[in-house]
Amino acid sequence: MLNLLILADEDARQGRHDPSETTRKALQELWKRQRPDGAWNWLDFANEPYESTDSLCYGAALAAIAVGTVPGYAGAPDADVLIHIAKLREYLSRAYRGESLYNRIWVLLASARLGGVLTRDQREALTAQLINQQNADAGWSLHALGPWTWSKPSPPFAPKGELDASLLSKSDGYATGLVTYALRQAGLPSDNAALKKASVWLAANQRECQIDQARWNCWRTYSLNYDREHGGKHGDSWSRMFMSDAATAFAVLALLPAE
């Protein structure tokens, strides 16, 4: 899925009118593995937000973003492809109603690339909900974009490790970058008050981090699965930065000038 996203984006960047041969092969592999319900099997290590039973919708949203990005593909007159895409749309539309706010953001991103996933009313309602959830400091918190289940079938839902609630309650780079980028992709104008405030938050919250001998500027986000900030078994230097890699990527996307 992730490789297909890269290939699709490169085809679009090159200004192609149809998929490259490599991208076509990747798409063929994608459809071979699509389940009857329109989704794909996904990693499940009971880790949020990427590797749990909650992540099935996230994976399908990535597929929709890729398919919608491939030049000249989603509207091509190939009956088999159109059947696969219809199943994908139906899955996302059906799943959306019961998903966490985090997964709904990814479906919103998917709808910006692949038409027919969400209705206009759904997009507007989600946009309003996200703006309403913006923190007083103008950022968003990943922990607040749940609920999270950590692959447990019933309550009480809790991670395998201990968490630092005080850190998770604060605005973070990943949630703020992701939400800001998604709202921009959904068509919210860059002069919208919420986006302008979020951009100020992002500009003010880039931090210099040092891991071993390496130093670089990044945005921080904290694990939903373990307290990695205070040493111990799960607190080594590099594991602390896992979500901060994604935070830095989305912060940069959110701060790029509008196309």
BELDATA-V838285 format. One record per residue. N is the residue number from 1. PSI is psi in degrees with one decimal (999 if undefined). Layout:
n->{N | N}
psi->{PSI | PSI}
This chain:
n->{1 | 2 | 3 | 4 | 5 | 6 | 7 | 8 | 9 | 10 | 11 | 12 | 13 | 14 | 15 | 16 | 17 | 18 | 19 | 20 | 21 | 22 | 23 | 24 | 25 | 26 | 27 | 28 | 29 | 30 | 31 | 32 | 33 | 34 | 35 | 36 | 37 | 38 | 39 | 40 | 41 | 42 | 43 | 44 | 45 | 46 | 47 | 48 | 49 | 50 | 51 | 52 | 53 | 54 | 55 | 56 | 57 | 58 | 59 | 60 | 61 | 62 | 63 | 64 | 65 | 66 | 67 | 68 | 69 | 70 | 71 | 72 | 73 | 74 | 75 | 76 | 77 | 78 | 79 | 80 | 81 | 82 | 83 | 84 | 85 | 86 | 87 | 88 | 89 | 90 | 91 | 92 | 93 | 94 | 95 | 96 | 97 | 98 | 99 | 100 | 101 | 102 | 103 | 104 | 105 | 106 | 107 | 108 | 109 | 110 | 111 | 112 | 113 | 114 | 115 | 116 | 117 | 118 | 119 | 120 | 121 | 122 | 123 | 124 | 125 | 126 | 127 | 128 | 129 | 130 | 131 | 132 | 133 | 134 | 135 | 136 | 137 | 138 | 139 | 140 | 141 | 142 | 143 | 144 | 145 | 146 | 147 | 148 | 149 | 150 | 151 | 152 | 153 | 154 | 155 | 156 | 157 | 158 | 159 | 160 | 161 | 162 | 163 | 164 | 165 | 166 | 167 | 168 | 169 | 170 | 171 | 172 | 173 | 174 | 175 | 176 | 177 | 178 | 179 | 180 | 181 | 182 | 183 | 184 | 185 | 186 | 187 | 188 | 189 | 190 | 191 | 192 | 193 | 194 | 195 | 196 | 197 | 198 | 199 | 200 | 201 | 202 | 203 | 204 | 205 | 206 | 207 | 208 | 209 | 210 | 211 | 212 | 213 | 214 | 215 | 216 | 217 | 218 | 219 | 220 | 221 | 222 | 223 | 224 | 225 | 226 | 227 | 228 | 229 | 230 | 231 | 232 | 233 | 234 | 235 | 236 | 237 | 238 | 239 | 240 | 241 | 242 | 243 | 244 | 245 | 246 | 247 | 248 | 249 | 250 | 251 | 252 | 253 | 254 | 255 | 256 | 257 | 258 | 259}
psi->{-47.5 | -39.4 | -40.5 | -39.5 | -43.6 | -44.1 | -43.3 | -43.5 | -37.4 | -39.7 | -43.7 | -40.3 | -33.8 | -6.6 | 26.2 | 155.8 | -11.9 | 167.4 | 148.4 | 166.0 | -40.0 | -41.2 | -38.3 | -42.2 | -40.5 | -39.2 | -39.3 | -41.9 | -37.2 | -50.4 | -29.6 | -30.9 | 1.1 | 135.1 | 163.1 | -27.9 | -0.7 | -9.6 | -168.1 | 149.6 | 146.4 | 161.9 | 137.5 | 94.9 | 18.6 | 29.6 | 128.1 | 149.3 | 3.7 | -24.1 | 65.5 | 176.8 | -23.5 | -17.4 | -2.6 | -43.7 | -38.4 | -46.1 | -42.2 | -35.2 | -39.6 | -41.5 | -43.6 | -39.7 | -44.2 | -48.7 | -40.4 | -16.8 | -29.2 | 123.1 | 129.5 | 21.6 | -50.0 | -25.0 | 9.9 | 146.0 | 52.6 | 112.3 | -41.7 | -43.2 | -42.8 | -32.9 | -44.9 | -44.2 | -39.3 | -40.3 | -38.4 | -46.4 | -45.2 | -40.3 | -49.8 | -41.9 | -40.2 | -44.6 | -30.5 | -40.9 | -29.0 | 10.6 | 160.3 | 163.6 | -36.8 | -49.3 | -32.1 | -33.7 | -41.8 | -34.4 | -35.5 | -43.6 | -40.8 | -40.7 | -23.1 | -19.4 | -32.5 | 110.7 | 155.9 | 6.9 | -48.5 | 151.4 | 165.4 | -40.4 | -39.7 | -42.7 | -43.6 | -38.6 | -41.7 | -40.6 | -45.7 | -39.6 | -42.0 | -42.5 | -38.7 | -27.3 | -1.9 | 133.0 | 166.7 | -27.1 | 3.6 | 2.9 | -175.2 | 156.2 | 130.4 | -42.7 | -33.3 | -5.7 | 9.0 | -155.6 | 155.3 | 146.1 | -16.6 | 38.5 | 13.3 | 134.9 | -18.8 | 161.1 | 157.9 | 135.3 | 126.7 | 150.3 | 172.0 | -27.7 | 174.5 | 148.1 | 156.6 | 97.6 | -32.9 | -36.7 | -43.2 | -21.0 | -14.5 | 157.3 | 144.5 | 164.8 | -37.0 | -52.4 | -42.9 | -42.9 | -45.0 | -49.6 | -44.3 | -45.4 | -44.2 | -41.7 | -37.8 | -43.3 | -30.4 | -4.3 | 3.6 | 129.4 | 148.4 | -19.4 | 7.2 | 139.7 | -42.8 | -40.9 | -38.8 | -42.2 | -39.4 | -38.7 | -38.1 | -41.9 | -46.0 | -43.8 | -30.1 | -10.9 | 18.7 | 134.5 | 148.9 | 128.3 | 146.8 | 124.9 | 115.9 | -120.6 | -4.6 | 140.0 | 134.7 | 164.2 | 135.2 | 177.8 | 140.0 | 147.5 | 151.8 | 150.4 | 139.7 | -0.4 | -32.0 | 154.9 | 101.5 | 4.5 | -8.9 | 36.6 | -162.9 | -171.3 | -40.0 | 17.5 | 27.3 | 162.0 | -45.4 | -37.4 | -26.6 | -28.6 | -0.6 | -54.5 | -21.4 | -24.3 | -49.6 | -37.7 | -44.3 | -39.5 | -46.8 | -30.4 | -42.8 | -44.8 | -39.8 | -29.4 | -8.3 | 147.0 | 147.6 | 139.7 | 999}
